[in-house]
Amino acid sequence: RKCVGEAYSLLGEYGDLLYGPEQFSDHQEQLSGSEREEDEDDVEAALKKEVGQIRASTEQKLRRFQSVESGANNVVFIRTRGIEPENLVHHILKDMHATKKKKTRVILRMLPISGTCKAFMEDMKKYTETFFEPWFKVPNKGTFQIVYKARNNSHMSREEVIKELAGIVGSLNPENKVDLNNPQYTIVVEIIKNVCCLSVVRDYVLFRKYNLQEVVKSNKDDTQQNPSGLTEEQNSKAIKPETEEEEKSSNEVKQENK
């Protein structure tokens, strides 16, 4: 609940800045107008009124940001409506990196998801051939890396996914090259149960793997190797194992890509 609350607050703040305040359609005026026209038929007017109320209630539920069940522990999924997730999250990270102002306590990372498909190799290959085009198809090109994470899924192979997706990127433009140190684009592959969540993000290394806790640290903090170990303990018990896991995962990905 705390993560969802923080997500709503953070996304709402920057969503209003980029896209303006959230607007809700007013069905009440339309409803009152139709009621006047149908005064002679009370039954029909009552039915139309009920339908209008149901529609209004449904539209109100379709908020700009809506939490939905992710299917995995410690993972919050926020559905967006009418915005581009990668642009919004990049703007949030960019501002926090510049101001060094910490705005979350319990959220560790925030990753945009631009597309989803079934988490089966054939489905992923077919989907990504089109999904990757805006970034990697001729005349577009860029250096890239692939980061992979699977939760509650045991039938997918990390090596196979990385190999196949890298091959698709290369087929879209032979000038696309792998860069594990400072790539222009990072392809994020998050598999949750039988769903594959995909995104292509910028500044993944600069923004500390889109880690909201790390991105606000000063450059001086970044260069220090935590000699006393106190900073990490004070930060949060939940951060340490996740950070170590990500570091291990990153090293595995680099070794596999090599």
Secondary structure, DSSP 4 states (H G I P E B T S, - for coil): -HHHHHHHHHHHHHHHHHH-S-----HHHHHHHHHHHTTT-HHHHHHHHHHHHHHHHHHHHS-SEEEE--SSTT--EEEESSS-HHHHHHHHHHHHHHH-----SS--B-----EEEESSHHHHHHHHHHHTHHHHSTT---EEEEEEEEES--S--HHHHHHHHHHHHHHH-TT-EE-SSS-SEEEEEEEETTEEEEEEEE-TTTTGGGBTTTTTS-HHHHHS--SSSHHHHHH-TTHHHHHHHHHHHHHHHHHHH-
